[in-house]
């Protein structure tokens, strides 16, 4: 019997329902020094990567800033990074191209200087003896300076926006953390009760999550700046699995207020819920399409947990996963073209990805307990709970790594872009 079917058959017992839901989720001070422990694995070869040299920046914390930039680019799985010391420049700050060419061997080189909370960043082309980029970058701390520089180099090299200044959230049992995209600088948002299902608002200013502190699952929304929060779904029965609408005005949630778990829409500040699905089985884990046209969700209406799609007005839902005995926790890529999810294959849970409407899929990880996948806001990587660790894998499956975390990770979510281009 599937866990969702067990959940359905016991839905009138709040405590047992809560325990099963939690078990399903679990099974299924700012840093000032650079952390550069990046352990990549994958089938790619160096020739498929962008070769780049990262030089120490001149000035206080220049080496630490360069270390963070190098680690960011390495963690993307798209760069072959070489580290060198400070490069010489003339009195006007122009690079010594002969020295750069000798060190870089014709590769692009990141170099510059740092003063207080500003860095002068350059991306130099040693072959053409010119700078491809020259920027003055300001930020409130050293780590953000480095992440902003890495974002600039990534976008200049790949044509895709970098995600190194974004944030991630993850849960370790009773504590919800927010951290930098590299897992560093983790700060506790809330703790004291079992927490599941973190979800970022589109503006990155709020987190929705489910807490069991009252003895049953209740959906809260917390303001990250003020720390204030409110219960937006605390109805009879169970309240779970929040997902934000693209404009941030609504949440899709799973509620059992009428005796069965169905998908509802509710205002992001609370209010009266509106039912979207009406099934005698268990419907849960909703997620919006980026254009707001509809939802995907997990249901066992076909006999085992699978992922379905439906419009916001309800009506007939269509199944969209067919490979694997169970498919759960679907998330749609920012461009709406792909879906990542947890799939049971060979008795274990792995992260899979498919092109929506293509009928084909690819396993990104090998399991056996990989859960809670979440796309990076540029769609290039996927964050997930990797058997208690924070896992990171490229969306093409070519490279993977783990991020530092505090404790046994049970759920993870990648935040949105928060700065204007």
ZADO-358180 format. One record per residue (C-alpha): x negated, y negated, z; residue number from 1; residue in three letters. Coordinates in steps of 0.05 Angstrom, whole numbers. Each point is the difference from the previous one (the first is absolute). Layout:
<recs>
@east=X; north=Y; up=Z; pos=NUM; code=ALA .
...
</recs>
This chain:
<recs>
@east=0; north=0; up=0; pos=1; code=UNK .
@east=-28; north=-68; up=-19; pos=2; code=UNK .
@east=-14; north=-53; up=53; pos=3; code=UNK .
@east=52; north=-45; up=-32; pos=4; code=UNK .
@east=51; north=57; up=3; pos=5; code=UNK .
@east=-16; north=12; up=73; pos=6; code=UNK .
@east=7; north=-74; up=12; pos=7; code=UNK .
@east=69; north=1; up=-33; pos=8; code=UNK .
@east=25; north=59; up=39; pos=9; code=UNK .
@east=-20; north=-33; up=66; pos=10; code=UNK .
@east=21; north=-71; up=-16; pos=11; code=UNK .
@east=50; north=-6; up=58; pos=12; code=UNK .
@east=-56; north=10; up=51; pos=13; code=UNK .
@east=-36; north=-67; up=4; pos=14; code=UNK .
@east=-60; north=24; up=40; pos=15; code=UNK .
@east=-12; north=62; up=-44; pos=16; code=UNK .
@east=11; north=-41; up=-63; pos=17; code=UNK .
@east=-52; north=-51; up=23; pos=18; code=UNK .
@east=-50; north=54; up=18; pos=19; code=UNK .
@east=8; north=34; up=-68; pos=20; code=UNK .
@east=-5; north=-66; up=-37; pos=21; code=UNK .
@east=-64; north=-18; up=38; pos=22; code=UNK .
@east=-29; north=69; up=-12; pos=23; code=UNK .
@east=17; north=-5; up=-74; pos=24; code=UNK .
@east=-37; north=-67; up=-4; pos=25; code=UNK .
@east=-61; north=27; up=37; pos=26; code=UNK .
@east=-6; north=65; up=-39; pos=27; code=UNK .
@east=21; north=-19; up=-65; pos=28; code=UNK .
@east=-326; north=-484; up=241; pos=29; code=UNK .
@east=-19; north=-21; up=-74; pos=30; code=UNK .
@east=-62; north=35; up=-25; pos=31; code=UNK .
@east=-61; north=-43; up=-11; pos=32; code=UNK .
@east=-46; north=53; up=-28; pos=33; code=UNK .
@east=7; north=33; up=-67; pos=34; code=UNK .
@east=22; north=73; up=-3; pos=35; code=UNK .
@east=-23; north=34; up=-64; pos=36; code=UNK .
@east=13; north=74; up=13; pos=37; code=UNK .
@east=31; north=18; up=-67; pos=38; code=UNK .
@east=5; north=74; up=-15; pos=39; code=UNK .
@east=27; north=7; up=-71; pos=40; code=UNK .
@east=15; north=65; up=-34; pos=41; code=UNK .
@east=26; north=15; up=-70; pos=42; code=UNK .
@east=-13; north=25; up=-69; pos=43; code=UNK .
@east=-21; north=-67; up=-31; pos=44; code=UNK .
@east=-71; north=-12; up=-22; pos=45; code=UNK .
@east=-42; north=-63; up=4; pos=46; code=UNK .
@east=9; north=-16; up=-74; pos=47; code=UNK .
@east=74; north=-10; up=12; pos=48; code=UNK .
@east=-14; north=-54; up=52; pos=49; code=UNK .
@east=-18; north=-73; up=-6; pos=50; code=UNK .
@east=-74; north=-6; up=20; pos=51; code=UNK .
@east=-10; north=-60; up=46; pos=52; code=UNK .
@east=-55; north=-26; up=46; pos=53; code=UNK .
@east=20; north=-34; up=66; pos=54; code=UNK .
@east=-55; north=-45; up=29; pos=55; code=UNK .
@east=-3; north=-25; up=71; pos=56; code=UNK .
@east=29; north=-70; up=5; pos=57; code=UNK .
@east=-46; north=-54; up=25; pos=58; code=UNK .
@east=18; north=-27; up=69; pos=59; code=UNK .
@east=28; north=24; up=65; pos=60; code=UNK .
@east=38; north=67; up=-6; pos=61; code=UNK .
@east=-20; north=3; up=-74; pos=62; code=UNK .
@east=-20; north=74; up=4; pos=63; code=UNK .
@east=64; north=19; up=37; pos=64; code=UNK .
@east=42; north=-36; up=-52; pos=65; code=UNK .
@east=-36; north=37; up=-57; pos=66; code=UNK .
@east=9; north=66; up=37; pos=67; code=UNK .
@east=75; north=-10; up=3; pos=68; code=UNK .
@east=4; north=-20; up=-73; pos=69; code=UNK .
@east=-40; north=61; up=-20; pos=70; code=UNK .
@east=44; north=46; up=43; pos=71; code=UNK .
@east=64; north=-30; up=-29; pos=72; code=UNK .
@east=-22; north=11; up=-72; pos=73; code=UNK .
@east=-26; north=70; up=15; pos=74; code=UNK .
@east=66; north=18; up=34; pos=75; code=UNK .
@east=38; north=-18; up=-63; pos=76; code=UNK .
@east=-33; north=59; up=-34; pos=77; code=UNK .
@east=-13; north=-43; up=-62; pos=78; code=UNK .
@east=-70; north=-27; up=13; pos=79; code=UNK .
@east=-70; north=27; up=5; pos=80; code=UNK .
@east=-29; north=-47; up=51; pos=81; code=UNK .
@east=-74; north=-16; up=13; pos=82; code=UNK .
@east=-20; north=-41; up=60; pos=83; code=UNK .
@east=-60; north=-48; up=1; pos=84; code=UNK .
@east=-27; north=-56; up=43; pos=85; code=UNK .
@east=9; north=-75; up=-10; pos=86; code=UNK .
@east=-13; north=-23; up=-72; pos=87; code=UNK .
@east=-41; north=-62; up=-13; pos=88; code=UNK .
@east=31; north=-63; up=-30; pos=89; code=UNK .
@east=-27; north=-68; up=-19; pos=90; code=UNK .
@east=14; north=-65; up=37; pos=91; code=UNK .
@east=67; north=-8; up=-36; pos=92; code=UNK .
@east=22; north=71; up=18; pos=93; code=UNK .
@east=-10; north=28; up=-69; pos=94; code=UNK .
@east=-20; north=73; up=0; pos=95; code=UNK .
@east=-69; north=24; up=-16; pos=96; code=UNK .
@east=23; north=41; up=-59; pos=97; code=UNK .
@east=-66; north=35; up=-10; pos=98; code=UNK .
@east=3; north=26; up=71; pos=99; code=UNK .
@east=73; north=18; up=-7; pos=100; code=UNK .
@east=-12; north=38; up=-65; pos=101; code=UNK .
@east=-57; north=38; up=32; pos=102; code=UNK .
@east=43; north=19; up=61; pos=103; code=UNK .
@east=64; north=11; up=-38; pos=104; code=UNK .
@east=-26; north=34; up=-63; pos=105; code=UNK .
@east=50; north=-37; up=-44; pos=106; code=UNK .
@east=57; north=9; up=49; pos=107; code=UNK .
@east=45; north=-53; up=29; pos=108; code=UNK .
@east=-23; north=-27; up=67; pos=109; code=UNK .
@east=39; north=-30; up=58; pos=110; code=UNK .
@east=-41; north=-52; up=38; pos=111; code=UNK .
@east=8; north=-66; up=36; pos=112; code=UNK .
@east=-5; north=-36; up=67; pos=113; code=UNK .
@east=42; north=-9; up=62; pos=114; code=UNK .
@east=10; north=-61; up=44; pos=115; code=UNK .
@east=49; north=0; up=58; pos=116; code=UNK .
@east=67; north=26; up=-27; pos=117; code=UNK .
@east=-18; north=-10; up=-73; pos=118; code=UNK .
@east=-40; north=41; up=-50; pos=119; code=UNK .
@east=-26; north=-21; up=-67; pos=120; code=UNK .
@east=13; north=63; up=-40; pos=121; code=UNK .
@east=-27; north=17; up=-69; pos=122; code=UNK .
@east=8; north=59; up=-47; pos=123; code=UNK .
@east=-59; north=-2; up=-47; pos=124; code=UNK .
@east=-10; north=35; up=-67; pos=125; code=UNK .
@east=-74; north=16; up=-1; pos=126; code=UNK .
@east=1; north=18; up=-74; pos=127; code=UNK .
@east=30; north=-67; up=-22; pos=128; code=UNK .
@east=-34; north=-38; up=57; pos=129; code=UNK .
@east=63; north=-36; up=19; pos=130; code=UNK .
@east=52; north=1; up=55; pos=131; code=UNK .
@east=66; north=33; up=-16; pos=132; code=UNK .
@east=29; north=-30; up=63; pos=133; code=UNK .
@east=-21; north=-54; up=49; pos=134; code=UNK .
@east=48; north=-15; up=57; pos=135; code=UNK .
@east=1; north=-35; up=67; pos=136; code=UNK .
@east=39; north=46; up=46; pos=137; code=UNK .
@east=26; north=-20; up=69; pos=138; code=UNK .
@east=33; north=43; up=53; pos=139; code=UNK .
@east=10; north=1; up=75; pos=140; code=UNK .
@east=-50; north=56; up=14; pos=141; code=UNK .
@east=-58; north=38; up=-30; pos=142; code=UNK .
@east=40; north=62; up=-20; pos=143; code=UNK .
@east=51; north=-41; up=-39; pos=144; code=UNK .
@east=-56; north=-37; up=-36; pos=145; code=UNK .
@east=-29; north=66; up=-22; pos=146; code=UNK .
@east=67; north=30; up=-20; pos=147; code=UNK .
@east=17; north=-61; up=-41; pos=148; code=UNK .
@east=-66; north=5; up=-37; pos=149; code=UNK .
@east=11; north=74; up=-13; pos=150; code=UNK .
@east=70; north=-16; up=-27; pos=151; code=UNK .
@east=-30; north=-51; up=-48; pos=152; code=UNK .
@east=-53; north=49; up=-25; pos=153; code=UNK .
@east=50; north=56; up=-7; pos=154; code=UNK .
@east=49; north=-41; up=-42; pos=155; code=UNK .
@east=-55; north=-30; up=-43; pos=156; code=UNK .
@east=-27; north=70; up=-15; pos=157; code=UNK .
@east=64; north=40; up=-8; pos=158; code=UNK .
@east=54; north=-51; up=-19; pos=159; code=UNK .
@east=42; north=25; up=59; pos=160; code=UNK .
@east=13; north=-40; up=63; pos=161; code=UNK .
@east=-41; north=23; up=60; pos=162; code=UNK .
@east=32; north=24; up=64; pos=163; code=UNK .
@east=-56; north=-8; up=51; pos=164; code=UNK .
@east=32; north=-59; up=36; pos=165; code=UNK .
@east=66; north=37; up=10; pos=166; code=UNK .
@east=21; north=36; up=64; pos=167; code=UNK .
@east=21; north=70; up=17; pos=168; code=UNK .
@east=44; north=27; up=57; pos=169; code=UNK .
@east=-5; north=68; up=31; pos=170; code=UNK .
@east=29; north=38; up=59; pos=171; code=UNK .
@east=-36; north=43; up=51; pos=172; code=UNK .
@east=54; north=31; up=43; pos=173; code=UNK .
@east=26; north=-57; up=43; pos=174; code=UNK .
@east=-40; north=-58; up=-30; pos=175; code=UNK .
@east=9; north=-38; up=-65; pos=176; code=UNK .
@east=-63; north=-34; up=-26; pos=177; code=UNK .
@east=-13; north=-52; up=-53; pos=178; code=UNK .
@east=-71; north=1; up=-30; pos=179; code=UNK .
@east=-40; north=-28; up=-58; pos=180; code=UNK .
@east=5; north=41; up=-65; pos=181; code=UNK .
@east=-65; north=35; up=18; pos=182; code=UNK .
@east=29; north=24; up=67; pos=183; code=UNK .
@east=-42; north=-47; up=41; pos=184; code=UNK .
@east=24; north=-55; up=48; pos=185; code=UNK .
@east=59; north=42; up=23; pos=186; code=UNK .
@east=49; north=-36; up=47; pos=187; code=UNK .
@east=57; north=32; up=38; pos=188; code=UNK .
@east=68; north=-29; up=-20; pos=189; code=UNK .
@east=43; north=40; up=49; pos=190; code=UNK .
@east=-8; north=61; up=44; pos=191; code=UNK .
@east=32; north=40; up=56; pos=192; code=UNK .
@east=48; north=46; up=-38; pos=193; code=UNK .
@east=-2; north=48; up=-58; pos=194; code=UNK .
@east=1; north=-41; up=-64; pos=195; code=UNK .
@east=11; north=22; up=-72; pos=196; code=UNK .
@east=13; north=-29; up=-70; pos=197; code=UNK .
@east=-38; north=-67; up=-2; pos=198; code=UNK .
@east=22; north=-44; up=-59; pos=199; code=UNK .
@east=-27; north=-68; up=-21; pos=200; code=UNK .
@east=44; north=-58; up=-20; pos=201; code=UNK .
@east=-15; north=-27; up=-70; pos=202; code=UNK .
@east=-33; north=-63; up=29; pos=203; code=UNK .
@east=-44; north=40; up=47; pos=204; code=UNK .
@east=25; north=-39; up=61; pos=205; code=UNK .
@east=44; north=54; up=31; pos=206; code=UNK .
@east=-2; north=75; up=13; pos=207; code=UNK .
@east=61; north=45; up=6; pos=208; code=UNK .
@east=-8; north=65; up=38; pos=209; code=UNK .
@east=38; north=52; up=40; pos=210; code=UNK .
@east=-11; north=5; up=75; pos=211; code=UNK .
@east=26; north=54; up=47; pos=212; code=UNK .
@east=-8; north=-43; up=63; pos=213; code=UNK .
@east=75; north=1; up=15; pos=214; code=UNK .
@east=3; north=76; up=-6; pos=215; code=UNK .
@east=24; north=0; up=-73; pos=216; code=UNK .
@east=-27; north=-29; up=-65; pos=217; code=UNK .
@east=14; north=-75; up=-8; pos=218; code=UNK .
@east=-24; north=-44; up=-57; pos=219; code=UNK .
@east=-38; north=-63; up=21; pos=220; code=UNK .
@east=-28; north=-58; up=-40; pos=221; code=UNK .
@east=-60; north=-35; up=31; pos=222; code=UNK .
@east=-31; north=-68; up=-18; pos=223; code=UNK .
@east=-75; north=10; up=-3; pos=224; code=UNK .
@east=-18; north=-72; up=15; pos=225; code=UNK .
@east=45; north=-11; up=61; pos=226; code=UNK .
@east=6; north=72; up=24; pos=227; code=UNK .
@east=75; north=-9; up=6; pos=228; code=UNK .
@east=45; north=56; up=-24; pos=229; code=UNK .
@east=74; north=19; up=-4; pos=230; code=UNK .
@east=38; north=65; up=-8; pos=231; code=UNK .
@east=32; north=-3; up=-69; pos=232; code=UNK .
@east=31; north=69; up=1; pos=233; code=UNK .
@east=22; north=29; up=67; pos=234; code=UNK .
@east=66; north=34; up=-17; pos=235; code=UNK .
@east=32; north=63; up=27; pos=236; code=UNK .
@east=-43; north=60; up=-18; pos=237; code=UNK .
@east=-67; north=-9; up=-33; pos=238; code=UNK .
@east=-31; north=-59; up=-36; pos=239; code=UNK .
@east=-62; north=13; up=-41; pos=240; code=UNK .
@east=-44; north=-6; up=-62; pos=241; code=UNK .
@east=2; north=-76; up=-15; pos=242; code=UNK .
@east=-19; north=-26; up=-69; pos=243; code=UNK .
@east=-1; north=-73; up=-21; pos=244; code=UNK .
@east=36; north=-28; up=-61; pos=245; code=UNK .
@east=-47; north=-35; up=-49; pos=246; code=UNK .
@east=24; north=-69; up=23; pos=247; code=UNK .
@east=-3; north=17; up=74; pos=248; code=UNK .
@east=73; north=-15; up=14; pos=249; code=UNK .
@east=22; north=71; up=13; pos=250; code=UNK .
@east=-23; north=67; up=27; pos=251; code=UNK .
@east=21; north=68; up=-24; pos=252; code=UNK .
@east=6; north=46; up=60; pos=253; code=UNK .
@east=23; north=71; up=16; pos=254; code=UNK .
@east=57; north=-1; up=50; pos=255; code=UNK .
@east=42; north=56; up=30; pos=256; code=UNK .
@east=53; north=-46; up=28; pos=257; code=UNK .
@east=55; north=40; up=-34; pos=258; code=UNK .
@east=-28; north=68; up=22; pos=259; code=UNK .
@east=-45; north=13; up=-61; pos=260; code=UNK .
@east=-64; north=-34; up=-22; pos=261; code=UNK .
@east=13; north=-45; up=-61; pos=262; code=UNK .
@east=-34; north=-60; up=-30; pos=263; code=UNK .
@east=26; north=-69; up=17; pos=264; code=UNK .
@east=-19; north=-72; up=-16; pos=265; code=UNK .
@east=-4; north=-50; up=57; pos=266; code=UNK .
@east=-25; north=-72; up=6; pos=267; code=UNK .
@east=-73; north=-7; up=21; pos=268; code=UNK .
@east=24; north=-36; up=63; pos=269; code=UNK .
@east=55; north=51; up=13; pos=270; code=UNK .
@east=75; north=-3; up=-13; pos=271; code=UNK .
@east=51; north=48; up=-27; pos=272; code=UNK .
@east=-28; north=58; up=-42; pos=273; code=UNK .
@east=27; north=19; up=-68; pos=274; code=UNK .
@east=-2; north=74; up=-20; pos=275; code=UNK .
@east=-37; north=17; up=-64; pos=276; code=UNK .
@east=1; north=77; up=1; pos=277; code=UNK .
@east=55; north=45; up=25; pos=278; code=UNK .
@east=-24; north=71; up=5; pos=279; code=UNK .
@east=16; north=59; up=46; pos=280; code=UNK .
@east=-75; north=14; up=1; pos=281; code=UNK .
@east=-57; north=-41; up=29; pos=282; code=UNK .
@east=-20; north=-63; up=-39; pos=283; code=UNK .
@east=-61; north=-38; up=27; pos=284; code=UNK .
@east=-65; north=-36; up=-18; pos=285; code=UNK .
@east=28; north=-52; up=-49; pos=286; code=UNK .
@east=-46; north=-45; up=-41; pos=287; code=UNK .
@east=17; north=-56; up=-48; pos=288; code=UNK .
@east=-19; north=-6; up=-72; pos=289; code=UNK .
@east=-44; north=-62; up=-7; pos=290; code=UNK .
@east=52; north=-36; up=-43; pos=291; code=UNK .
@east=54; north=14; up=52; pos=292; code=UNK .
@east=43; north=41; up=-48; pos=293; code=UNK .
@east=7; north=61; up=44; pos=294; code=UNK .
@east=-30; north=48; up=50; pos=295; code=UNK .
@east=-35; north=66; up=6; pos=296; code=UNK .
@east=12; north=43; up=61; pos=297; code=UNK .
@east=-13; north=69; up=29; pos=298; code=UNK .
@east=58; north=49; up=5; pos=299; code=UNK .
@east=10; north=75; up=10; pos=300; code=UNK .
@east=66; north=-1; up=-39; pos=301; code=UNK .
@east=-30; north=49; up=-50; pos=302; code=UNK .
@east=-22; north=49; up=54; pos=303; code=UNK .
@east=-69; north=-27; up=15; pos=304; code=UNK .
@east=-29; north=-70; up=12; pos=305; code=UNK .
@east=-7; north=-34; up=-68; pos=306; code=UNK .
@east=-2; north=-72; up=-25; pos=307; code=UNK .
@east=60; north=-32; up=-34; pos=308; code=UNK .
@east=16; north=-68; up=-30; pos=309; code=UNK .
@east=64; north=-41; up=2; pos=310; code=UNK .
@east=26; north=-70; up=-12; pos=311; code=UNK .
@east=14; north=-48; up=57; pos=312; code=UNK .
@east=75; north=8; up=-13; pos=313; code=UNK .
@east=-3; north=74; up=16; pos=314; code=UNK .
@east=29; north=49; up=-49; pos=315; code=UNK .
@east=-33; north=62; up=-28; pos=316; code=UNK .
@east=-72; north=12; up=21; pos=317; code=UNK .
@east=-50; north=35; up=-45; pos=318; code=UNK .
@east=-56; north=45; up=22; pos=319; code=UNK .
@east=-70; north=-21; up=-23; pos=320; code=UNK .
@east=-47; north=51; up=31; pos=321; code=UNK .
@east=-2; north=73; up=-23; pos=322; code=UNK .
@east=-70; north=27; up=13; pos=323; code=UNK .
@east=-15; north=23; up=71; pos=324; code=UNK .
@east=46; north=33; up=51; pos=325; code=UNK .
@east=8; north=-66; up=37; pos=326; code=UNK .
@east=-11; north=-72; up=-22; pos=327; code=UNK .
@east=5; north=-57; up=51; pos=328; code=UNK .
@east=-17; north=-72; up=16; pos=329; code=UNK .
@east=2; north=-30; up=-70; pos=330; code=UNK .
@east=-30; north=-69; up=-13; pos=331; code=UNK .
@east=2; north=-36; up=-67; pos=332; code=UNK .
@east=-60; north=-36; up=-30; pos=333; code=UNK .
@east=1; north=-77; up=-1; pos=334; code=UNK .
@east=11; north=1; up=-76; pos=335; code=UNK .
@east=57; north=50; up=6; pos=336; code=UNK .
@east=-32; north=51; up=-46; pos=337; code=UNK .
@east=-22; north=55; up=49; pos=338; code=UNK .
@east=21; north=33; up=65; pos=339; code=UNK .
@east=-45; north=29; up=54; pos=340; code=UNK .
@east=27; north=50; up=51; pos=341; code=UNK .
@east=-16; north=58; up=46; pos=342; code=UNK .
@east=9; north=68; up=-34; pos=343; code=UNK .
@east=-2; north=70; up=29; pos=344; code=UNK .
@east=-43; north=45; up=-43; pos=345; code=UNK .
@east=-25; north=68; up=22; pos=346; code=UNK .
@east=23; north=-9; up=72; pos=347; code=UNK .
@east=-34; north=-68; up=11; pos=348; code=UNK .
@east=17; north=-73; up=-10; pos=349; code=UNK .
@east=-39; north=-39; up=-52; pos=350; code=UNK .
@east=8; north=-69; up=-31; pos=351; code=UNK .
@east=28; north=2; up=-71; pos=352; code=UNK .
@east=13; north=-53; up=-52; pos=353; code=UNK .
@east=44; north=-1; up=-62; pos=354; code=UNK .
@east=20; north=-48; up=-54; pos=355; code=UNK .
@east=73; north=-16; up=12; pos=356; code=UNK .
@east=41; north=34; up=-54; pos=357; code=UNK .
@east=-59; north=39; up=-27; pos=358; code=UNK .
@east=15; north=67; up=34; pos=359; code=UNK .
@east=-74; north=13; up=12; pos=360; code=UNK .
@east=-40; north=-10; up=64; pos=361; code=UNK .
@east=-71; north=4; up=27; pos=362; code=UNK .
@east=-25; north=19; up=69; pos=363; code=UNK .
@east=-46; north=-54; up=27; pos=364; code=UNK .
@east=-21; north=38; up=63; pos=365; code=UNK .
@east=-8; north=72; up=21; pos=366; code=UNK .
@east=36; north=-2; up=67; pos=367; code=UNK .
@east=18; north=37; up=42; pos=368; code=UNK .
@east=31; north=-56; up=42; pos=369; code=UNK .
@east=-1; north=-64; up=-42; pos=370; code=UNK .
@east=60; north=-44; up=14; pos=371; code=UNK .
@east=29; north=-71; up=-3; pos=372; code=UNK .
@east=-30; north=-25; up=-66; pos=373; code=UNK .
@east=1; north=-75; up=-18; pos=374; code=UNK .
@east=-25; north=-37; up=-62; pos=375; code=UNK .
@east=-50; north=-56; up=4; pos=376; code=UNK .
@east=33; north=-65; up=-24; pos=377; code=UNK .
@east=-39; north=4; up=-65; pos=378; code=UNK .
@east=21; north=73; up=-11; pos=379; code=UNK .
@east=-71; north=25; up=-6; pos=380; code=UNK .
@east=-6; north=40; up=65; pos=381; code=UNK .
@east=44; north=38; up=49; pos=382; code=UNK .
@east=-5; north=-2; up=76; pos=383; code=UNK .
@east=26; north=60; up=39; pos=384; code=UNK .
@east=-4; north=39; up=66; pos=385; code=UNK .
@east=-52; north=54; up=-14; pos=386; code=UNK .
@east=8; north=52; up=54; pos=387; code=UNK .
@east=-8; north=-51; up=55; pos=388; code=UNK .
@east=-48; north=-46; up=-37; pos=389; code=UNK .
@east=11; north=-60; up=-46; pos=390; code=UNK .
@east=-9; north=25; up=-71; pos=391; code=UNK .
@east=-11; north=-40; up=-63; pos=392; code=UNK .
@east=3; north=27; up=-70; pos=393; code=UNK .
@east=-1; north=-33; up=-69; pos=394; code=UNK .
@east=66; north=4; up=-37; pos=395; code=UNK .
@east=-33; north=43; up=-54; pos=396; code=UNK .
@east=-28; north=48; up=53; pos=397; code=UNK .
@east=-72; north=-14; up=-21; pos=398; code=UNK .
@east=-27; north=-22; up=68; pos=399; code=UNK .
@east=19; north=4; up=73; pos=400; code=UNK .
@east=-25; north=-23; up=67; pos=401; code=UNK .
@east=21; north=-8; up=72; pos=402; code=UNK .
@east=7; north=-64; up=39; pos=403; code=UNK .
@east=-16; north=-12; up=73; pos=404; code=UNK .
@east=60; north=5; up=46; pos=405; code=UNK .
@east=18; north=2; up=74; pos=406; code=UNK .
@east=27; north=68; up=17; pos=407; code=UNK .
@east=42; north=52; up=-36; pos=408; code=UNK .
@east=34; north=-35; up=-59; pos=409; code=UNK .
@east=72; north=23; up=-13; pos=410; code=UNK .
@east=24; north=-54; up=-49; pos=411; code=UNK .
@east=-30; north=-55; up=-43; pos=412; code=UNK .
@east=23; north=-58; up=-43; pos=413; code=UNK .
@east=-39; north=-49; up=-45; pos=414; code=UNK .
@east=20; north=-72; up=5; pos=415; code=UNK .
@east=15; north=-48; up=-58; pos=416; code=UNK .
@east=-41; north=-55; up=-30; pos=417; code=UNK .
@east=10; north=-60; up=46; pos=418; code=UNK .
@east=-42; north=-54; up=-34; pos=419; code=UNK .
@east=21; north=-39; up=-61; pos=420; code=UNK .
@east=-41; north=10; up=-63; pos=421; code=UNK .
</recs>
